């Protein structure tokens, strides 16, 4: 399951970087920034939980929120 979040995050990041670099982001796609931020938070939560364990990792994530 975590692999799925990483793959979606990388795909979303590459697409967003391409669209923003060449300034071709259509106005109807501005909601994509919200999705990117949510995915970044999920990936960070997964990372901290795997790196520091469940209790310490979740504590760090709660401090970041």
C-alpha positions, 0 to 999 in steps of 0.5 A: 500500500505504501508503494502505491502512495509513493508511485502516485506521489512521484507521478503527480510531482512529475506532472505538476513540475512539467506543467508549472515549469512551462506555465501550461497549467489550465485554470480548471486544474488548480485543485491539483495543488491540494491533492499534491499537498495531501499526498505529500503529507501522507508520504511524510507520515509513512516515512516518519512512521517507518523510520522512527516507529509507530509512536515516535513517528506519529508524534513527529507527524502530529507536531508537523500538523 
